[in-house]
Amino acid sequence: MIRSLKSGHLLILLEILVAAALVLTIVLVLGNQVDRGRTADALAAAAESAMADVSRTREGKGWELLKYYGIDEDGTDGFRLLLPETNMDAAELCVVKCRDEASARAAAAAMKARLEEQVRLFEHYGVEQMKLLNAARVFSTGPYAVLIIDTRAGDAAAEVLRLTGGRAENP
């Protein structure tokens, strides 16, 4: 078929293919842009609004972010941490705005390790807590790392992703 095309037609076909590839690249790049202007507090507030119950949590401090996740608050652009009021509960929310996407992926991996640790602690006796842990979501999107332990974690994660315009990357 290509031999039957004249050289002018071949050039036109090549130009069309290059233009299509350029348009596709632009769409993919713009479609994956994450709103980096949000604060960790704003994303956490959106998640909290969709969570089933945050009344059993308390505000976590920077030293607890380091203790439970191995994340130094000085290496972030902000965080919001809600921890269980007692060690008999598993409800938790952690949103960290990192300096870059690689740091966010690393923070999400640390959050996944925290989730796995909580599952090991509750799996043989905490039936109600296992409902929360089984519904949990942990992901990164752009410079943000998020852990939501709640029965409505999927809805809360959707709110975070709606605000950022990104998509979840699982650790």
Backbone as CSV, one residue per row, in Angstrom:
resi,resn,N_x,N_y,N_z,CA_x,CA_y,CA_z,C_x,C_y,C_z
1,MET,0.821,-1.185,0.000,0.000,0.000,0.000,0.868,1.252,0.000
2,ILE,1.950,1.228,0.832,2.811,2.404,0.928,3.492,2.675,-0.402
3,ARG,3.850,1.642,-1.153,4.506,1.846,-2.440,3.571,2.550,-3.416
4,SER,2.260,2.293,-3.272,1.322,2.908,-4.207,1.050,4.375,-3.873
5,LEU,1.404,4.792,-2.658,1.207,6.201,-2.302,2.323,7.031,-2.915
6,LYS,1.967,8.171,-3.392,2.985,9.076,-3.900,3.688,9.716,-2.713
7,SER,4.851,10.238,-2.942,5.637,10.803,-1.852,4.894,11.939,-1.151
8,GLY,4.094,12.722,-1.845,3.313,13.802,-1.230,2.269,13.253,-0.281
9,HIS,1.601,12.177,-0.684,0.592,11.564,0.173,1.229,10.942,1.417
10,LEU,2.416,10.411,1.240,3.126,9.802,2.357,3.503,10.868,3.387
11,LEU,3.927,12.017,2.912,4.259,13.115,3.824,3.026,13.607,4.574
12,ILE,1.896,13.708,3.905,0.645,14.138,4.547,0.239,13.130,5.617
13,LEU,0.339,11.857,5.286,0.006,10.809,6.249,0.930,10.890,7.460
14,LEU,2.207,11.111,7.242,3.171,11.235,8.324,2.853,12.450,9.191
15,GLU,2.489,13.580,8.587,2.124,14.785,9.341,0.890,14.537,10.205
16,ILE,-0.079,13.815,9.676,-1.294,13.511,10.437,-0.950,12.633,11.645
17,LEU,-0.101,11.642,11.445,0.292,10.765,12.548,1.065,11.523,13.630
18,VAL,1.948,12.411,13.231,2.706,13.208,14.192,1.767,14.130,14.958
19,ALA,0.825,14.774,14.270,-0.131,15.660,14.927,-1.003,14.882,15.911
20,ALA,-1.442,13.696,15.537,-2.264,12.873,16.427,-1.476,12.472,17.673
21,ALA,-0.216,12.127,17.493,0.625,11.757,18.630,0.824,12.952,19.561
22,LEU,0.989,14.131,19.012,1.156,15.346,19.812,-0.112,15.640,20.615
23,VAL,-1.262,15.548,19.983,-2.535,15.784,20.673,-2.724,14.767,21.793
24,LEU,-2.444,13.516,21.525,-2.579,12.470,22.534,-1.654,12.738,23.718
25,THR,-0.435,13.153,23.468,0.513,13.465,24.530,0.006,14.625,25.385
26,ILE,-0.494,15.664,24.759,-1.024,16.819,25.494,-2.201,16.403,26.362
27,VAL,-3.105,15.617,25.825,-4.271,15.160,26.585,-3.833,14.339,27.792
28,LEU,-2.880,13.436,27.600,-2.413,12.604,28.709,-1.712,13.433,29.777
29,VAL,-0.887,14.370,29.370,-0.162,15.193,30.333,-1.133,16.087,31.100
30,LEU,-2.018,16.766,30.422,-2.957,17.654,31.097,-3.976,16.878,31.910
31,GLY,-4.337,15.710,31.476,-5.316,14.904,32.190,-4.785,14.336,33.490
32,ASN,-3.469,14.259,33.638,-2.871,13.699,34.848,-2.338,14.767,35.791
33,GLN,-2.657,16.026,35.539,-2.184,17.091,36.401,-2.923,17.066,37.733
34,VAL,-2.185,17.135,38.810,-2.753,17.159,40.151,-2.699,18.593,40.656
35,ASP,-3.776,19.014,41.304,-3.823,20.340,41.912,-2.898,20.326,43.127
36,ARG,-1.722,20.918,42.994,-0.722,20.926,44.054,-0.916,22.074,45.034
37,GLY,-1.912,22.906,44.805,-2.137,24.071,45.653,-2.942,23.791,46.902
38,ARG,-3.426,22.583,47.060,-4.219,22.228,48.243,-3.306,21.953,49.430
39,THR,-3.799,22.273,50.606,-3.051,21.952,51.820,-3.477,20.571,52.320
40,ALA,-2.660,20.008,53.163,-3.015,18.727,53.782,-4.292,18.886,54.598
41,ASP,-4.454,20.028,55.261,-5.666,20.275,56.053,-6.915,20.298,55.179
42,ALA,-6.821,20.908,54.007,-7.984,20.977,53.105,-8.379,19.584,52.620
43,LEU,-7.393,18.769,52.272,-7.696,17.413,51.819,-8.236,16.566,52.966
44,ALA,-7.670,16.743,54.155,-8.149,15.991,55.314,-9.589,16.378,55.642
45,ALA,-9.916,17.662,55.542,-11.287,18.112,55.814,-12.268,17.477,54.830
46,ALA,-11.865,17.368,53.571,-12.721,16.728,52.567,-12.918,15.253,52.900
47,ALA,-11.841,14.591,53.309,-11.943,13.172,53.678,-12.830,13.001,54.908
48,GLU,-12.621,13.855,55.907,-13.409,13.775,57.140,-14.900,13.920,56.870
49,SER,-15.245,14.790,55.920,-16.666,15.023,55.628,-17.348,13.773,55.074
50,ALA,-16.581,12.866,54.503,-17.155,11.640,53.932,-16.976,10.423,54.837
51,MET,-16.204,10.568,55.896,-15.951,9.432,56.780,-17.158,9.166,57.674
52,ALA,-17.301,7.926,58.085,-18.448,7.529,58.906,-18.379,8.131,60.304
53,ASP,-17.197,8.134,60.918,-17.118,8.593,62.300,-15.692,8.984,62.648
54,VAL,-15.469,10.263,62.894,-14.153,10.721,63.337,-14.182,11.127,64.808
55,SER,-15.315,10.897,65.460,-15.456,11.308,66.860,-14.546,10.506,67.794
56,ARG,-14.096,9.343,67.360,-13.231,8.514,68.199,-11.755,8.766,67.913
57,THR,-11.453,9.871,67.252,-10.064,10.193,66.937,-9.644,11.470,67.646
58,ARG,-8.341,11.670,67.676,-7.768,12.891,68.242,-6.696,13.404,67.285
59,GLU,-6.381,14.658,67.406,-5.361,15.279,66.558,-3.988,14.719,66.909
60,GLY,-3.269,14.237,65.899,-1.924,13.717,66.107,-0.884,14.830,65.979
61,LYS,0.249,14.616,66.567,1.353,15.590,66.564,2.470,15.117,65.637
62,GLY,3.405,16.007,65.385,4.535,15.691,64.512,5.362,14.519,64.999
63,TRP,5.575,14.413,66.297,6.358,13.292,66.822,5.641,11.963,66.591
64,GLU,4.290,11.988,66.546,3.536,10.769,66.284,3.596,10.388,64.803
65,LEU,3.675,11.390,63.946,3.869,11.113,62.517,5.188,10.363,62.327
66,LEU,6.198,10.782,63.054,7.500,10.114,62.995,7.440,8.721,63.637
67,LYS,6.792,8.620,64.792,6.717,7.345,65.520,5.963,6.274,64.737
68,TYR,4.791,6.618,64.203,3.938,5.613,63.567,4.222,5.401,62.085
69,TYR,4.767,6.417,61.425,4.979,6.316,59.976,6.426,6.473,59.555
70,GLY,7.285,6.936,60.446,8.668,7.182,60.079,8.826,8.401,59.186
71,ILE,7.840,9.317,59.235,7.864,10.520,58.398,8.184,11.722,59.285
72,ASP,9.257,12.423,58.960,9.659,13.616,59.709,8.874,14.802,59.174
73,GLU,8.138,15.477,60.061,7.304,16.593,59.608,8.117,17.714,58.963
74,ASP,9.389,17.864,59.327,10.231,18.897,58.730,10.506,18.634,57.254
75,GLY,10.330,17.390,56.822,10.540,17.030,55.422,9.269,17.098,54.595
76,THR,8.202,17.681,55.170,6.924,17.773,54.457,6.520,19.224,54.265
77,ASP,5.490,19.424,53.464,4.886,20.747,53.309,3.582,20.824,54.090
78,GLY,3.446,19.966,55.096,2.281,19.971,55.971,1.657,18.599,56.070
79,PHE,0.941,18.383,57.176,0.260,17.107,57.376,-0.942,17.316,58.283
80,ARG,-1.842,16.357,58.233,-2.970,16.293,59.166,-3.077,14.845,59.586
81,LEU,-3.062,14.622,60.885,-3.067,13.273,61.430,-4.156,13.163,62.477
82,LEU,-5.075,12.242,62.268,-6.084,11.898,63.264,-5.807,10.463,63.697
83,LEU,-5.569,10.285,64.984,-5.246,8.977,65.534,-6.376,8.497,66.437
84,PRO,-6.470,7.188,66.657,-7.495,6.672,67.562,-7.288,7.225,68.979
85,GLU,-8.387,7.522,69.677,-8.284,8.003,71.056,-7.698,6.944,71.986
86,THR,-7.989,5.685,71.679,-7.468,4.592,72.502,-6.793,3.571,71.601
87,ASN,-6.000,2.706,72.214,-5.353,1.663,71.412,-6.299,0.496,71.124
88,MET,-7.552,0.617,71.516,-8.553,-0.403,71.217,-9.357,-0.039,69.970
89,ASP,-8.994,1.045,69.323,-9.697,1.503,68.131,-8.701,1.595,66.979
90,ALA,-9.209,1.579,65.771,-8.316,1.619,64.601,-8.593,2.802,63.681
91,ALA,-9.663,3.552,63.926,-10.005,4.673,63.041,-8.824,5.639,62.952
92,GLU,-8.487,6.036,61.723,-7.300,6.862,61.544,-7.381,7.603,60.218
93,LEU,-6.782,8.779,60.182,-6.658,9.554,58.945,-5.292,10.215,58.957
94,CYS,-4.571,10.046,57.874,-3.273,10.688,57.738,-3.152,11.231,56.318
95,VAL,-2.965,12.536,56.211,-2.754,13.188,54.920,-1.450,13.975,55.023
96,VAL,-0.503,13.677,54.149,0.789,14.353,54.151,1.011,14.975,52.785
97,LYS,1.350,16.259,52.785,1.750,16.919,51.544,3.274,16.896,51.513
98,CYS,3.810,16.138,50.576,5.249,15.973,50.466,5.838,17.010,49.515
99,ARG,7.131,17.063,49.459,7.812,18.038,48.601,7.818,17.602,47.142
100,ASP,7.672,16.284,46.895,7.647,15.795,45.522,6.913,14.455,45.471
101,GLU,6.677,13.979,44.261,5.916,12.747,44.077,6.648,11.513,44.572
102,ALA,7.958,11.480,44.433,8.720,10.328,44.924,8.599,10.230,46.443
103,SER,8.669,11.358,47.124,8.498,11.371,48.584,7.089,10.946,48.967
104,ALA,6.100,11.339,48.160,4.708,10.942,48.431,4.537,9.434,48.287
105,ARG,5.160,8.860,47.279,5.083,7.404,47.114,5.746,6.689,48.293
106,ALA,6.873,7.222,48.758,7.558,6.630,49.912,6.700,6.772,51.179
107,ALA,6.064,7.914,51.343,5.186,8.122,52.501,3.992,7.178,52.438
108,ALA,3.428,6.976,51.255,2.300,6.042,51.104,2.733,4.618,51.431
109,ALA,3.950,4.258,51.077,4.458,2.923,51.425,4.586,2.786,52.944
110,ALA,5.021,3.853,53.618,5.101,3.834,55.085,3.702,3.721,55.692
111,MET,2.733,4.383,55.065,1.352,4.294,55.534,0.800,2.887,55.345
112,LYS,1.171,2.257,54.251,0.728,0.879,54.010,1.304,-0.042,55.079
113,ALA,2.556,0.180,55.455,3.175,-0.628,56.514,2.436,-0.417,57.834
114,ARG,2.023,0.812,58.122,1.246,1.101,59.336,-0.084,0.353,59.291
115,LEU,-0.753,0.378,58.151,-2.024,-0.328,57.997,-1.835,-1.831,58.221
116,GLU,-0.806,-2.393,57.639,-0.534,-3.825,57.806,-0.252,-4.169,59.266
117,GLU,0.441,-3.274,59.964,0.714,-3.477,61.393,-0.597,-3.470,62.190
118,GLN,-1.489,-2.547,61.878,-2.779,-2.475,62.562,-3.604,-3.739,62.297
119,VAL,-3.565,-4.240,61.079,-4.290,-5.471,60.756,-3.753,-6.623,61.611
120,ARG,-2.436,-6.744,61.725,-1.847,-7.812,62.550,-2.291,-7.698,64.014
121,LEU,-2.404,-6.458,64.508,-2.791,-6.257,65.902,-4.253,-6.610,66.165
122,PHE,-5.137,-6.342,65.211,-6.570,-6.509,65.441,-7.180,-7.775,64.845
123,GLU,-6.455,-8.478,63.999,-7.086,-9.536,63.208,-7.681,-10.687,64.011
124,HIS,-7.214,-10.971,65.199,-7.728,-12.123,65.933,-8.749,-11.766,67.014
125,TYR,-8.902,-10.486,67.322,-9.861,-10.160,68.374,-10.689,-8.903,68.106
126,GLY,-10.303,-8.065,67.193,-11.009,-6.803,66.972,-11.932,-6.860,65.776
127,VAL,-13.039,-7.573,65.892,-13.954,-7.770,64.764,-14.445,-6.435,64.212
128,GLU,-14.886,-5.550,65.086,-15.395,-4.245,64.637,-14.283,-3.416,64.008
129,GLN,-13.087,-3.500,64.571,-11.965,-2.730,64.026,-11.506,-3.283,62.685
130,MET,-11.648,-4.589,62.500,-11.276,-5.194,61.225,-12.178,-4.706,60.094
131,LYS,-13.416,-4.332,60.396,-14.294,-3.760,59.372,-13.692,-2.456,58.850
132,LEU,-13.182,-1.656,59.754,-12.534,-0.402,59.354,-11.261,-0.690,58.560
133,LEU,-10.460,-1.595,59.080,-9.179,-1.892,58.445,-9.355,-2.530,57.070
134,ASN,-10.354,-3.370,56.920,-10.601,-4.001,55.616,-11.113,-3.009,54.582
135,ALA,-11.732,-1.935,55.038,-12.241,-0.907,54.123,-11.220,0.198,53.867
136,ALA,-10.087,0.151,54.543,-9.090,1.231,54.486,-8.568,1.463,53.075
137,ARG,-8.140,2.692,52.837,-7.516,3.078,51.574,-6.197,3.778,51.888
138,VAL,-5.177,3.424,51.134,-3.883,4.093,51.223,-3.395,4.316,49.799
139,PHE,-2.975,5.547,49.503,-2.565,5.883,48.146,-1.776,7.186,48.137
140,SER,-1.149,7.451,47.015,-0.546,8.764,46.775,-1.165,9.320,45.504
141,THR,-1.198,10.620,45.427,-1.641,11.321,44.228,-0.849,12.620,44.161
142,GLY,-0.036,12.755,43.141,0.844,13.918,43.068,1.740,13.954,44.300
143,PRO,1.844,15.109,44.973,2.710,15.207,46.144,2.035,14.790,47.454
144,TYR,0.845,14.220,47.378,0.085,13.872,48.573,0.122,12.369,48.838
145,ALA,0.244,12.006,50.116,0.113,10.617,50.564,-1.046,10.582,51.542
146,VAL,-1.891,9.557,51.413,-3.133,9.513,52.191,-3.376,8.108,52.729
147,LEU,-3.772,8.046,54.010,-4.255,6.809,54.635,-5.589,7.132,55.292
148,ILE,-6.605,6.343,54.973,-7.921,6.521,55.570,-8.368,5.164,56.100
149,ILE,-8.564,5.070,57.407,-9.072,3.845,58.025,-10.457,4.177,58.572
150,ASP,-11.457,3.722,57.855,-12.846,4.045,58.178,-13.728,3.143,57.321
151,THR,-14.939,2.873,57.758,-15.827,2.029,56.957,-16.213,2.697,55.646
152,ARG,-16.118,4.023,55.584,-16.430,4.753,54.348,-15.157,5.336,53.727
153,ALA,-14.068,4.618,53.859,-12.776,5.087,53.341,-12.813,5.312,51.834
154,GLY,-13.544,4.488,51.106,-13.634,4.662,49.650,-14.260,5.989,49.276
155,ASP,-15.326,6.378,49.980,-15.968,7.671,49.727,-15.042,8.823,50.101
156,ALA,-14.333,8.670,51.222,-13.405,9.711,51.661,-12.251,9.867,50.665
157,ALA,-11.749,8.747,50.163,-10.671,8.793,49.164,-11.159,9.480,47.890
158,ALA,-12.393,9.199,47.494,-12.958,9.831,46.296,-13.023,11.351,46.462
159,GLU,-13.320,11.812,47.656,-13.357,13.264,47.921,-11.971,13.883,47.773
160,VAL,-10.962,13.199,48.294,-9.590,13.697,48.167,-9.194,13.765,46.697
161,LEU,-9.488,12.724,45.958,-9.131,12.692,44.538,-9.923,13.721,43.736
162,ARG,-11.151,13.978,44.139,-11.959,15.005,43.464,-11.292,16.382,43.637
163,LEU,-10.812,16.659,44.835,-10.180,17.946,45.091,-8.848,18.094,44.371
164,THR,-8.080,17.029,44.298,-6.754,17.128,43.673,-6.825,16.996,42.179
165,GLY,-7.894,16.365,41.668,-7.985,16.130,40.226,-7.049,15.044,39.764
166,GLY,-6.478,14.313,40.697,-5.526,13.254,40.342,-6.157,11.885,40.397
167,ARG,-5.307,10.897,40.275,-5.766,9.515,40.425,-4.874,8.845,41.458
168,ALA,-5.429,7.834,42.093,-4.715,7.154,43.181,-3.638,6.243,42.633
169,GLU,-2.475,6.305,43.250,-1.394,5.366,42.983,-1.199,4.561,44.248
170,ASN,-1.376,3.255,44.149,-1.249,2.406,45.324,0.197,2.035,45.549
171,PRO,0.604,2.039,46.837,1.999,1.677,47.133,2.246,0.182,46.973
